[in-house]
Amino acid sequence: MFYRILTAIGGAVFVAILFALVWLFCRIFLQRQGVTEQLQERATNLATWTFLGISVGLVFAIAGAFVLGPWAFYRALRGYNLNVDPGKAIWWGFAIVVASLGITAAGFFGFLGLVGAY
């Protein structure tokens, strides 16, 4: 029973880590595009929509996260009036989703190995 509770708490922590990674990568993207005004708010908004796309995509099918995440990133980015090519923005969104999910998954599988879940 203890390991189940520990795994549930670890899962919740890794969800927070996933959002933090998405936020960090969105902030880096905005900084590379020259955004300085309201950087924190814009990065949070962009990360929230991207995270929402990932979450909904994971519910329907694992591959859906790699479609809905970048799409949500692109749709949220359009509101910032940045001069970014739509194709480039979608690929940036895809890279953010892949990097965030990859780092989080690797950490979570390592955590599961430490607690003896598999």
N, C-alpha and C positions, 0 to 999 in steps of 0.2 A: 504494500500500500504506500509506503514511504517513497518508493521509486516512481510511482504513478504521480504522486503530488509533486515531486521534484521535477519530473518530466513536464508536467503541465505548467509549472512556474517557469521552467526553462524555455518552453515554447512561447509563453507570453513575453519573456525577455527578448527572445529572438525576433518576435514580431516588432517590438520597439526598435531593435537594432536594424531591422530591414527598413523601417521608416526613416531612421537616422541616416542610413546609407543613401537612400533615395534623395533625402533632403540635401545631404552633402554634395552628391553628384549634380543635383539641379543647381545648387548654389555655384559650384565650379563652372557649370555651363553658362550661367548668367554672367558671371564675372568675365569669362572669355568673350562674351558678346558685348562687353563694355557697360553692363548695367551697374550703376552705382546708387541710384535713387531707390529707396525702399527695397533694398536687396533682400533683407530678411523676410519681409512680407511676401515679396514675389517668389522667393525660393520656397517658402512654406506653402503658398498657394499652388505652385507648380508641383511640388512634392506630394501634396495632398491629393491632387487629381491623378497624378501618376500612380500613387499607391492605391487609390481607389480602383483604377483600371487593372492593376495587378491583382488586387483582391477579388474583384468580380471575375476576372479571367481564370483565377485559380479555382473558383467555385465551379465554373462550368466545365473546364478541362484545363489541364496543366498548360497546354499550348496556348490557351486563350490569354494567359498573362502576357505572353510575348506579342500578342496582337493588340489587346485592349490597353495595356500599359503604355506603349509608344503612341497609340492613337490619343489617349487621354493627355499625354505630355504635349503632343502637337496641338491639340485643341486648346489647352490651357495657355500654351505659348503664343498662340495667335492673338490673344488679348493684350499682349505687351507691345505690339507694334514694332517688333524688332525686325531688322532686315535680314531674315534667315530664310534660305530656300526651304520650301516645305519638305522636299525629299531629305535634305540634310537634317532638318528638325526631327523627322520620324526616325532616321538612323541614330541620331543622338539619343532619342527616347529609348530606342531598342538597346543601345549600348548601356544606358543607365539601368534598364530593367535587368539585362543579363548580368551585369557586374554586381548589382545589389543582391539579386537572387542567388547568384553563384557564391558570393562571399558568405551570405547568411546560411545557405544550405550546407556549405562545407563546415562552418562553425557548429551548426545544429547537429550534423551527423557526428562530428567529433564529440559533442556534448553527450549524445545518445550512447556513444561508445564508452565514454567515461562512466556513465551511470549503469552500464551493463544492459541497456535496452535491446541490444542485438549482438 
